[in-house]
Amino acid sequence: MYSAIFATALTGLSFAHAAGPIVPGTTGKLGDAAIVTTNSAGITYTATLPNSTTSDIRGFVAGTSNANGTGVVFNINLSGFPDASLGPFLYHVHDQPVPSNGNCTATLAHQDPYIRGEMPPCDPTQPETCQTGDLAGKHGNITTSPFQTTFLDLYLSTVQGPASFFGNRSIVIHSSNTTRLTCANFTLTSGNGSVGRNGTSSGGNGTLAGSGPVPFTGGATVSFVSAGAILAGLAACML
C-alpha cells in the first residue's frame, strides 16, 4: 500500500527540478561530453548502500560496460525511501569516494569533467550537455519505492584513467532539497577495469578536469548536508 501511495504522489515528477528551470543548450566550459567507445566488455563496478541506523534506504547501483564498448549499462535496485513528501529522490556519481568515517559530505560535487556546473538543471533531452555524474538528471529521478531501473549511459567509462571513469568514485542519494541521505563507494565486482577495448586505456579527453581520485574501498554510512560551497576547479555547486 505504501508503494502505491508513494508512486501516486510522485507521478509525473521523474524529471522534476526544484532548483530552477532547464535552459536548453547549456553545456560545460569544455563543451559537450564525449561518447565513450573504448570500454572493455564484462567490467562491472557496484556501489552497495550500507546498513545504517539513520537511513532505511538499501540496495545497489551497478554499472557494467556495454558489450560493444560504447557506454555503461546501469542496473539500479533501491528500496526503503522515506516519506514521499521528501521526493522525488535524486542520485548522482560524486567526484570523490566516501571516506572511512562514512561522511557523505566528503564526496564533494558531482563528477563533472567538462565543468558544466549544477545550474541550470540538466536537460534530459540533451544528455551530452549534462554533468557526466548526474544520473538522475539524465535518466530520471527516483519516483517509487522500491525503485528499479536499467539504462545505458553513453558518457561514463569503466576504464581507469580518463576523467569519465566512475569506478573510483561514489554514489550519493539525495532528497528533493538535495539533502544527502546515504552514499557508497563503487568497487570493481567483475572484470579488469585497467584495460580498455582493444587493449587501450582511452575513453575520454585527457585534458578534462578531475581525472579522478585514488580508488578507495572504505565503508560508507550516512551524513546529512544541504547544497553549499562551490567545488574549486569544477565550478559546480556542492550537491
Summary of the structure (lengths in Angstrom):
residues: 239
radius of gyration: 16.4
end to end distance: 31.6
largest distance: 50.7
contacts: 847
relative contact order: 0.26
helix: 11%
strand: 25%
